[in-house]
Amino acid sequence: MRHIWRSLLSAVSVALLAVAVTIIAYGYWAGTRPLDPGAQPYVITPGSGVVQLVRQLVDRGVLDEPYTLIAWAYAKGYTRNIKAGEYRFDAGSSLHEILRQTVDGKVIQYEITFIEGWTFREIVTALRSTPGLQQTLAGKDHQQIMALVAGSPQHFEGRLYPDTYFYSAVTSDLDILRQAYRRMQARLAQEWDNRPADTPLRSSSEALVLASIIEKETGRPEERKLISAVFHNRLKRGMRLQTDPTVIYGLGEDFDGNLTREHLRTRTPYNTYVHKGLPPTPIAMPGGDAIHAALHPAGTTVLYFVARGDGSHEFSATLEAHNRAVLQYQLGGKATTQSTLPVTKRN
């Protein structure tokens, strides 16, 4: 009887061993054979992991059945580290290579670029029209959005860094804004820590305000420090900045593209023809070069500038020289009985 039981146990053991070897062999073959996953992307949502991926492969006819392969993925330890996101797999990739890609988080990358000089309104508009980005901020105004971005209430303008940001299918609009906010905080802190001792600017916030004006006044890199010098020299003398972009910002949606003398006399908190000093907040999103220029003006006594009509400016140290430049570049060489303001409109 014992002999019979030993023979039976031996046969069962052999059978189980054969089954185990078969499963292992099948799992190895299934995990390493080339597949044709197709060109359509695969989406793995947070918390779903390998089960969702394998079922997508089965649903698309790439794999025959999910159970053995899910078990194989668990046995190989893939399930603990799969990253959520949107993936595209190369033709001929094996299941092992596909899972390795998801563990490494090599998701499909998209990008969005924030341009220097954009306002917060333009940034939000760009985010809302960006494909593949999770929209979470619908129905919130700018103050509410900025409170979520910064973690506390603060004015929204100029607080984000202009740059190209990469995102995947599981990235939200708020994720992008938080990246841009952190990057601006870091760049502004770096520039403020390296400021000259004699700067008339009292805080990094003031530096950001001035940088935003410089950003809007010129697109020419070689002029930024000269523009900065004009405003630094005016601040030190107690002169009004008299810069058109601040007036335009203060007019908001009432501005129709034609800046008039009536606009220059309109009292808004941002009208630097009416008020001395800097406006209360930034007027746009400055880039790193504008921030640097705001804290490192050119060493010159210039107090005025006027647009030449080709995107550049003529800088002057005296009102007489400035009036001649206005006559040449703004009035076509023809004298006028109207008074000339110290800083004229940009083209």
Stockholm file with secondary structure:
# STOCKHOLM 1.0

chainA/1-347         MRHIWRSLLSAVSVALLAVAVTIIAYGYWAGTRPLDPGAQPYVITPGSGVVQLVRQLVDRGVLDEPYTLIAWAYAKGYTRNIKAGEYRFDAGSSLHEILRQTVDGKVIQYEITFIEGWTFREIVTALRSTPGLQQTLAGKDHQQIMALVAGSPQHFEGRLYPDTYFYSAVTSDLDILRQAYRRMQARLAQEWDNRPADTPLRSSSEALVLASIIEKETGRPEERKLISAVFHNRLKRGMRLQTDPTVIYGLGEDFDGNLTREHLRTRTPYNTYVHKGLPPTPIAMPGGDAIHAALHPAGTTVLYFVARGDGSHEFSATLEAHNRAVLQYQLGGKATTQSTLPVTKRN
#=GR chainA/1-347 SS CHHHHHHHHHHHHHHHHHHHHHHHHHHHHHHHSCCCCCSSCEEECTTTHHHHHHHHHHHTTSSSCSHHHHHHHHHTTGGGTCCCEEECCCTTCCHHHHHHHHHHTCCCCEEEECCTTCCHHHHHHHHHTCTTCBCCCTTCCHHHHHHHHHSSCCCCTTCSCCSEEEECTTCBHHHHHHHHHHHHHHHHHHHHHTCCTTCSCCSHHHHHHHHHHHHHHCCCGGGHHHHHHHHHHHHHHTCCCCCHHHHHHHHGGGCCSCCCHHHHHCCCTTCTTTSCSCCSSCSSCCCHHHHHHHHSCCSCCCCEEEECSSSCEEEESSHHHHHHHHHHHTSTTCCCSSCCCSSCCCC
#=GC SS_cons         CHHHHHHHHHHHHHHHHHHHHHHHHHHHHHHHSCCCCCSSCEEECTTTHHHHHHHHHHHTTSSSCSHHHHHHHHHTTGGGTCCCEEECCCTTCCHHHHHHHHHHTCCCCEEEECCTTCCHHHHHHHHHTCTTCBCCCTTCCHHHHHHHHHSSCCCCTTCSCCSEEEECTTCBHHHHHHHHHHHHHHHHHHHHHTCCTTCSCCSHHHHHHHHHHHHHHCCCGGGHHHHHHHHHHHHHHTCCCCCHHHHHHHHGGGCCSCCCHHHHHCCCTTCTTTSCSCCSSCSSCCCHHHHHHHHSCCSCCCCEEEECSSSCEEEESSHHHHHHHHHHHTSTTCCCSSCCCSSCCCC
//
